[in-house]
Amino acid sequence: MVFTLNHEEAFEGNIKIEDGTYEVFIEKAHEDATKNGAEFINFWFRIRNDIKQPAKNQIIFHRVWKSKDTGKYHTGMINTLGKAAQLPNGKSYNSMEELLNDFLRKPLKVTVKNESSEYNGKTYDNLNVKFQEPTAFPDLQHKAKANDSAPDTSGDTISIHDEDLPF
C-alpha cells in the first residue's frame, strides 16, 4: 500500500471564515515588520476544534501596529487583548518576548468581519478582528492536527508603506 486517505487529517484551508464570533486560542504571538520597516505584533488566533463552531482549525491573523509618531505599540490594544485572554491584571513583564509568551495557548472569543480595502488601485479582502472578549470555555481542549502547523504565507504578502498606516 502506498497511501491511505484519512479525512481527519485533511487541510481545512479552503473554508472561508464568515463574519461572526469564534472561540479561539492564541497559537503564536511575535514581533514582525513589513518589507518597508513598519513594525507590528502578529497574533495568530486558531479557531478551536473542541467547541462546536464553523471553520475549526482555521487561523485568524491579528496585528497590533507600532505608532509612527511614538515608535511604541498601542497599549490600549495590547491591554484589551490581555484582558480578553485573562492575563493577570497588574502583572509586569521584563521584555516584549516575556509578554508575548504569556499570551500563548490562552483562549478567548473574537468577533470578525470580512472587509475590503484598496491600495494602489487594487482591492483586497481582509478578515478583521473587531472585538475581543473572555472565552465562555476557559478549559482549552483543542487537539492539534498533523497539519496545524503555520501556513506558508510567503507568497501572500501585501506591501504596506508607512504612509498607508492610520497612525
C-alpha positions as CSV (number, residue, x, y, z in Angstrom):
1,M,0.0,0.0,0.0
2,V,1.3,3.4,-1.0
3,F,-1.1,5.7,0.7
4,T,-4.3,5.6,2.7
5,L,-6.7,8.6,2.7
6,N,-7.6,9.9,6.1
7,H,-10.1,12.8,6.0
8,E,-9.4,13.6,9.7
9,E,-6.0,14.9,8.5
10,A,-7.4,16.9,5.6
11,F,-6.4,20.6,5.5
12,E,-9.3,22.8,6.0
13,G,-7.7,25.9,4.5
14,N,-10.3,26.3,1.8
15,I,-13.0,27.1,4.3
16,K,-13.8,30.8,4.3
17,I,-14.2,32.3,7.8
18,E,-17.5,34.1,7.8
19,D,-18.4,37.2,9.8
20,G,-19.2,36.2,13.3
21,T,-17.9,35.3,16.8
22,Y,-15.5,32.4,17.3
23,E,-13.9,30.7,20.3
24,V,-10.1,30.8,19.6
25,F,-6.8,30.4,21.3
26,I,-3.5,32.3,20.7
27,E,-1.3,29.9,18.8
28,K,1.5,32.3,18.0
29,A,2.5,35.9,19.1
30,H,5.6,37.5,17.7
31,E,7.0,40.8,16.6
32,D,7.4,41.3,12.9
33,A,7.8,44.1,10.3
34,T,6.8,44.8,6.8
35,K,9.4,45.0,4.0
36,N,9.4,48.8,4.5
37,G,10.1,48.5,8.2
38,A,6.7,49.2,9.7
39,E,6.7,47.1,13.0
40,F,3.8,45.1,14.4
41,I,2.9,42.3,16.7
42,N,1.4,39.4,14.8
43,F,-1.1,37.3,16.8
44,W,-2.4,34.1,15.3
45,F,-5.8,33.0,16.7
46,R,-6.6,29.4,15.9
47,I,-10.3,28.6,15.9
48,R,-10.8,25.9,18.5
49,N,-11.8,22.4,17.5
50,D,-13.0,21.4,20.9
51,I,-16.1,23.5,20.5
52,K,-18.9,23.1,18.0
53,Q,-18.4,26.0,15.6
54,P,-17.7,26.6,11.9
55,A,-14.2,26.9,10.5
56,K,-12.5,24.8,13.1
57,N,-8.7,24.8,13.0
58,Q,-8.5,27.9,10.8
59,I,-6.2,30.8,11.7
60,I,-7.3,34.4,12.1
61,F,-4.4,36.9,11.9
62,H,-4.5,40.0,14.1
63,R,-1.9,42.7,14.0
64,V,-1.1,45.5,16.6
65,W,1.0,48.2,14.9
66,K,3.6,50.5,16.3
67,S,2.7,54.1,16.1
68,K,4.8,56.1,13.6
69,D,4.7,59.1,16.0
70,T,5.8,57.4,19.2
71,G,7.5,54.3,17.9
72,K,5.6,52.3,20.5
73,Y,2.7,49.8,20.4
74,H,-0.8,51.0,21.2
75,T,-1.0,49.9,24.9
76,G,-4.8,50.0,24.8
77,M,-4.9,47.4,22.1
78,I,-2.4,45.1,24.0
79,N,-4.3,45.6,27.3
80,T,-7.7,44.8,25.6
81,L,-6.2,41.6,24.2
82,G,-4.6,40.8,27.6
83,K,-7.9,41.3,29.4
84,A,-9.8,39.1,26.9
85,A,-7.1,36.4,27.2
86,Q,-7.4,36.8,31.0
87,L,-3.8,37.6,31.7
88,P,-3.4,38.8,35.3
89,N,-4.2,42.5,35.9
90,G,-1.2,44.4,37.1
91,K,1.4,41.7,36.0
92,S,4.7,43.3,34.9
93,Y,6.9,41.9,32.2
94,N,10.6,42.4,31.7
95,S,10.6,42.1,27.9
96,M,8.2,42.1,25.0
97,E,9.2,38.4,24.5
98,E,8.1,37.6,28.0
99,L,4.7,39.3,27.5
100,L,4.1,37.6,24.1
101,N,5.0,34.2,25.6
102,D,2.3,34.8,28.3
103,F,-0.3,35.1,25.6
104,L,0.4,31.7,24.1
105,R,-2.3,29.0,24.4
106,K,-4.7,31.5,26.1
107,P,-8.3,31.0,25.0
108,L,-10.6,34.0,24.1
109,K,-13.5,34.9,22.0
110,V,-13.2,37.2,18.9
111,T,-15.7,38.7,16.6
112,V,-14.5,39.1,13.0
113,K,-15.8,40.9,9.9
114,N,-14.8,40.5,6.2
115,E,-14.0,43.9,4.8
116,S,-12.4,45.3,1.6
117,S,-9.6,47.8,1.4
118,E,-8.0,49.5,-1.5
119,Y,-4.3,50.1,-2.1
120,N,-2.6,51.3,-5.2
121,G,-5.7,50.7,-7.3
122,K,-6.1,47.1,-6.1
123,T,-8.9,45.8,-3.8
124,Y,-8.0,43.4,-1.0
125,D,-10.3,41.3,1.1
126,N,-9.4,41.3,4.8
127,L,-10.7,39.4,7.8
128,N,-10.5,42.0,10.6
129,V,-10.9,41.3,14.3
130,K,-13.5,43.8,15.6
131,F,-14.0,42.7,19.2
132,Q,-12.2,40.5,21.8
133,E,-13.6,39.2,25.0
134,P,-13.0,36.4,27.5
135,T,-13.9,32.9,26.4
136,A,-17.1,31.2,27.6
137,F,-15.0,27.9,27.6
138,P,-11.7,28.5,29.6
139,D,-10.8,24.8,29.7
140,L,-8.8,24.6,26.4
141,Q,-9.1,21.0,25.0
142,H,-8.1,21.8,21.3
143,K,-6.4,18.9,19.7
144,A,-3.7,19.8,17.2
145,K,-3.9,18.1,13.9
146,A,-0.9,16.9,11.9
147,N,-1.4,19.9,9.6
148,D,-1.9,22.5,12.3
149,S,1.5,24.0,11.6
150,A,1.8,27.6,10.5
151,P,0.6,28.2,7.0
152,D,3.1,29.4,4.4
153,T,2.1,33.0,3.8
154,S,5.3,34.0,2.0
155,G,3.5,34.3,-1.4
156,D,0.5,36.2,0.1
157,T,2.3,39.4,1.2
158,I,0.9,42.8,0.8
159,S,3.3,45.8,0.7
160,I,2.3,48.3,3.4
161,H,4.1,51.6,3.5
162,D,4.4,53.8,6.5
163,E,2.2,56.4,4.8
164,D,-0.6,53.8,4.4
165,L,-0.9,53.3,8.2
166,P,-3.5,55.4,10.0
167,F,-1.2,56.3,12.9
